[in-house]
Each structure stands twice: as structure tokens, then as C-alpha cells.
Amino acid sequence: MALENLSNHLNFSGGPGALPEPVLKVTQAAIMNVPEVGLSVLGISHRSDWFRDVVDETENNLRELLGVPRDYHVLFLQGGSSLQFSMIPMNLLHGSKKTAEYIVSGYWSAKAVPEASIEGEVRVVWNGRDSGYNRLPAAEKLVLSSEAAYLHYVSNETVEGVQFSYLPGMSDVPLICDMASDFLSQPIAVDRYALVYAHAQKNLGPAGLTVVILRDDLLQRIPSNLHKMLDYRTHIKSKSIYNTPPVFAFYVVMQVSRWLRKDIGGLAAMAQINQAKAATLYKVLDESGGFYRGHAIREYRSLMNVTFRLADPNLEPLFLKTALENGFYGLDGHRSIGGLRASLYNAVTQSGVEVLAAFMVDFQQRYG
């Protein structure tokens, strides 16, 4: 089968993810000329009044979408989640004489642990490695300490396709969450967290920007001798422009947040769309008679990343080749586990998912 009425590939990549078509059109025009400035967005100074307005609007949009309380700071940093793996323990663990607790539920949460261990004592309270990271811990099975420096977890594992449906942890221990791949996909109770962070290249925009939302009282725990660039207080004082920021990435994130507010109607509406998309694709897996085999146990399935294999692994290269020929981009699984993966980030449309579902049914009929 061939895609109809689609001039471009449909992007199901795990990252960089798809961007909304209205955002792409506005950005395309801005690359040539931002009307308010008369210059390309690629050449506008980060010290201009125009860019200060972009930063302020982006923050305000996120605060409105998420209901961020006033005693929380919204920062725009760089370095992705990988830098936050280091910055968080540098700011909140180093010298505290406490133990940080980590839930290891997949590839990315496992990468956070060694970085934290450099700064202080770390205890892994649950590790899904033995099950191939196809499930998550039950809340009552977590043995946690009320004296921990913080509890860290990843809300959605993009590689294995498992997603938390509950908030782990204890009310008196700071809860820290890497929301890189499901940030802005649904409402969250920001006030239940001490700190959340997410890099841009999933639901927000192009790579280069990382959002950090942190509660004000955490600042009292930061060591006084921390390098300025790695100190959250530095970026709060400079309103996220301590060093030269990625102006283009900022502009796109502003447009995406506008799209979520004005076109989609907020995160509750976005969540309904995402649930419908995931249901469409998981239905194909569940009704395939084992031809398609999901990686995650059903109750832990991700709404963002549908990970699966074929009953006959030898057919997977043919599946990817045929999918690409039919306009489906980015369906190969992460290099660490292989297999197949369809990422259904916010900008992926229901109609696009239905076309992919039809392709998968057709492929099964041909080769099953």
C-alpha cells in the first residue's frame, strides 16, 4: 500500500519527534523573516527585547498549561536530560550527608544513577533489569526512606515503552521526575513534585532546550561553592539567559506551547487525543494473534512509545524497509534493544496513526 494525500513522511521517531504542522508553517516563515523584527529568527540577538518577550511568553504558556504554582521557578537550560542527571545531584545531593533514591525502570533511568553516585550515596530502590524493563514497580512494593535526599524516577521510558500511571514516593521526600518524553502530553500535579525536567526534542520542539521546573525551597540546599553554570540559582537570577541560549529552539517551543493552548485547548484535551492514538495502535498488536508482540506488559504500556517485535524477527528488516517505502519514518527500535517502536508524541495525528495501523494490518496479511 502507498500513502495517499501525503507529500511527506509521517514521523514516528523516538526523537527528534514530530512537530505540529501549524508550528512548522510559522517557523518556516520565521526562518526568512520575523515580521516584528524584520530579520530571520536564526539571526536575532538573544539580548533583544523581542527575545525577552519570547522567553516570557514561553514561561507563561507553560505555567498556564501546567498550573505551575507561584513558588516554583521555570528554567530553560541546555544539555538535555543527560546534564540534569549531573546537575540534580550536584545541587541537591552533594554534601547533604543523605542518600538519594532512584527507581531504575529502563535505559534512561539507569543512565542517571552513575552520575548521581559521583556526588554522594545512591540507593536503587527498584530495578526492572531482570524482567527486561517490561514492567514497573507496584507502589506498595517500593521500600523507601523518609530520610532520603530525594526520590528520582523517569515517568515514561522511551526505549522500552513503559509509563508510570501513579506518582511514587513519600510526601515528605522531594520527588524528582525526568518527564522528557511525556511532558505536556497530559495534565500533571506540579505541586506534588520538587523538580521536574524535560528536554525539548519529544513534545516541545527541536533539540537544544531543556525545561526545569523546581520548587523555591530547594535553593536553600544548593552548595555555596558550585560552579555558576551548574547552579540553578544562576539561571534563576539571569532569567534563563546566563549564557547564549538557542534562540531558534526557544521560538519553536513558544509556538508549540501556543498551539497546545489555542489549537488543542489545553493538556486535558491533549491527553484524550493521545489516549485515542495509543488505543488505535495497541488494538492492532492485540488483535494480531501474536504476529506483533508488544514489549511492555499491558498495564504498564506507554501512551507515547509503542514498542513491539514481530513473531518472526527475520521479518523485521523487511517491515522497516516496506514501512519507509510507504512513508513511515522512525519505526526502528532503540539501538540498545532493537525491535520496532512507534512514538506517538503530541504532534502525531490520529489520522496518521490510523494510516500506520492500516499498513501494519496489511503487512500481517501479506506475511503472516
N, C-alpha and C positions, 0 to 999 in steps of 0.2 A: 504494500500500500504506500501511497505517497501523500504528503501533507497537502491539503487544499487551502487556498486563500492565505497562505503564509509565505511571505517572501524571505523570512529569516529563520534561523534555527530557534527552537524552543530551548531555553537554558534550564536544565535540571541539575546543574553543577552544585557540588557541596560548597563551593566558594572559589572565586567571587560569584555571588548569587545573582539572580535576575533582578533587574530594576524595572519599576513601573513605566509603561510606555509614555504617559504624560510627563514624567520626570525626564526621560531620555530626550523628548522633544524640546523641553525648556532648556535642558543642558546643552543640546546641540546648538541652539541659537546663541546661548551664552558663551560658547567657545569662540564664536565670531564677535559677539558684541553684547555686553550687558547694558541695556538701554539707559539705566540710571547713571552709568559711568562713561559709556562710550568706548570701552576697552573690552578685550577678551577677558573672560574670567581667569584665564591662565596667566594674565599679566597684571592683575590688580594687587596693590600693596596690602599686606596684612596689617599695616598701620593706618589704613584709610578709614574714614568714618563709615563708608559703605560696608566694609568687612566687619567693623564692630557691630553694625546692625544685623549682619548675617549671624554672628555668634550669639547675639542676644535673642534673636528670633528663634534660632535652633534650640537654645536652652528653654525658652518659654514654651515652645511647642512640646518638648519632652516633658516639661513639668505638667502641662495640661493633660497630655495623653496618659501619663502615668500617675497623676495625682501626687507628685512629689511634695512632701511636707516642707515647710519653710526652714526647718533646722537641718536640711540636707543640702550639700553642695553638688552641683552638676559640673563635672570637669570634662574637657575634651583634650585628650592626650594622644601620644603616638606610641608605637612599639607593639600594638596588638595585645592580645591576652598573654602572649609569651613574656612581655615586660611586666605585666601585672603579677605573673607568677613570682617575680622577684620583688617588685615594689611593695606588695602587700605584706610579706614577712619583714622586709626592711623597715617599714613604717610601724607595724603592729605586733611583731614578734620579737625582734632584736632587743635584747636587754630587758625583756619583760619578766624573765625567770618563770615563764609559764610554758605550757605545751600547746601547740596548735594541732587541731584535729582535722583530718582530711578523709573524705569519702572518695574512694577510687572506683569509679563506675565505668571507665573506659579510657581510651587512648589519651585524651586531653587532660583529664583529671590526674592521670598517672604522671604526666609531664610536670605537673605543678609541685609534686612532692619533693623531688630532689632540690629544687630551687629554694623551697622553704627550709629544708634541712640545713642549708648553709647558714641561715640566720638564727636558728635555735632548735629546740627539741620539737619533733613532729611525731604524732601518733596516727597511723592509719586505722580508722575505726571500722572500716568495711572495705573489702576488696573483691570485685567481681571477676578477677582474672581467671579463676579456676572454671568458671562457667562460660568463659569466652565473652564476658561482658554482654550477655544477652538478657540480663535482668537487673533489677535494682533492689536494695535492701528494704524490707518492711520496716516501718517507723519504729515499731516496738522491739525490733531486733538490734537496734543501734545502742551500744553501751557507751554513753557519753559522760564527760566530766563537767561539772558545774564550774570548775576552776580553769577551764581551757582558755587560752588567749582568744581563740575564735574557732568556729567550725567552717570549713571550706568545702564547697561541692560545685559540680557542674550541672546545671539544670537540664541540659539536653546534650547528649553525646552524638556529634555529627557522624563519627566513624561507624559506630555500632548501631545507631538508631534507637537509643533508649532515652526516655524522658521522664523526669520526676513529675508526678501529679500531686505531690504534697510537699510541704515545707519541713525539712528535717531540723533537728536541733532542739535546744533548750532556750526558753525565753530570756534567761539571764546570761547567755553566752552570745557574743556578737556572731551573727550569721553572715557569711560572705559567699556570694554566688557568682560564678562565671556564666553569664547568660549570652555568650557570644552568638549562638545560633538560634535562640528563640526569643531574643529581646524584641519587644514591640509586636510580637505575634499574638499576644493576649494580655489582658489586664494582669497586673501583679500588685501585691500589697507591699509597696516600697517600705512602709513603716515597720514591717516585720524583719527587715534586713538592716545590718550595719553598713554594708557596702555591696553594691552590685557593679559589674563591669561587662562591657561587650565591645568587641571590635566591629568595624563597620561592614565588612565585606560579606555579610549574610543577608540581613534585613534592612540595613541602614544606607549603604552606598558603597563606593569604591574603597579599596584598602587605603590606609593612611591615617585613619582617625579611630580613636578608642574612647568610648564614653565610660566615665566612672562616676557613680552616684554614691556619696558617702555621708554618714551622719556626723554632725559637727563635733560631738563629744569625743570621737576617735582621735581628733587632732591633739588632744592632751597626752596621748600615748606615744607620739612620734619622738624618736631620739633627737636630741638637740644638735648632734654632730653629723647628721645625714647629709649627703651630697645634695645640693639645691635642686638639681634636675630630677632627683628621685624622691623628693619630699613633696607630699600632697599640698602642704601649706604654701609652697612656692607658687603652684599653679592656681591656687585659690586667690592669692594676693594679686597675681597678674591676670586674672580672669581668662585663663587658658591661652594667653599669648605671651608666655615667658620667652619662648624661642619662636622661630619662624614656623607657623603652622601650615598644614596643607590646605590652602585656600580653596582649591577645586573640590577636594573631598568635603570640606565644610559646606560648600554651596549645594552639593548634591544631597547631603544629609538634611539640610534645611528644606530642600524641595520634597524629599521623601516624607519628612515629618508633616509638611503642609498637605501632602497627598493623603496621609493617614487621617489627618484631622478633617479636611474638607471633602475629599472624594469618597473615602471609605466611611467616615463618620465615627472614628474612634476605635479603640482596641477591642471592645466587646463585639463590634461588628466584624473586625478583622479576625477574631477568634472563630466566629461562626463560619466564615469563609474557609479558614484553614482546616477546620474540622470536616467540612464537606469535601474538600480536596483529598484529605488523607483517607476518608472513608471510601471514596471512589477508587483509589489505588489499592488499598488493602483488600477491597472486595475482589479484585482480580486475583490477588495472591490466594485468598481464602477459598475461592471457587475454582482454582486451577487443578485440583486433585493431586497436589504435590508437585506439579510441574515447576511452579515457583514456590520457593521456600523462604519465608521471612526469617531474618536472623534473630530479631528480638521476640521474646515471649510476649504473647498478645497483650497482657495487662500493662506492659511497660513500653509499648510501641510509641515511637516519636511521631508527632504530627508534622515535623519539619523534614525528617530524613528517613525515607523508606528504604531499608536495607534488605537485600534478598539475594538468593542464589538460585541457579537452575538445578533441577534434579540431576541432570547430566552436565557436569562442569565443562565438558568439552564443547558444549553449545554456547557458552558464554561469550567467547570471542566473536562468533557469528551473530549473536544477539546485539553486541555493541556495534559491529560493523553495519548490520542492517538498520539499526536504530539511527546511526549517524547519517546513513544514506537517505533516511526518511525525515531528517531534520531535527532529531533529538540529540541535544548536546549535553555531555557531562554525566552520563549514566554509569560510568565505571566507578567501582568502589574505591575506597581509600587504599593507598599503596600498602598499608600495614596489614590489611586483611583480605584485599581483593574483592571478588564478587561484584555485585551491582548495587547501585544506590540512585534513588530519585529524590532530589531535595526540593521540597515544596515551600520555599520561602514566600514571604508575603506577596511579592510581585508576580509569582507564578499564578496564572489564572485558572479558574475552574474549567474553562473550555480547553485550555492547554493540557490539563490533566486528563480530561476525557479523551482527547486525541491520543495521548500516550497509552491510556488504558485500552483503547481500541486496537492500537498497534500490538500491545502485549497479548491480547486475546488472539489476534490474527497470527502472531508468531507461534503461539502454542498450537493453533490449529494446523499450521504448516509443519511443525517439527515435533509435536508431542505424540 
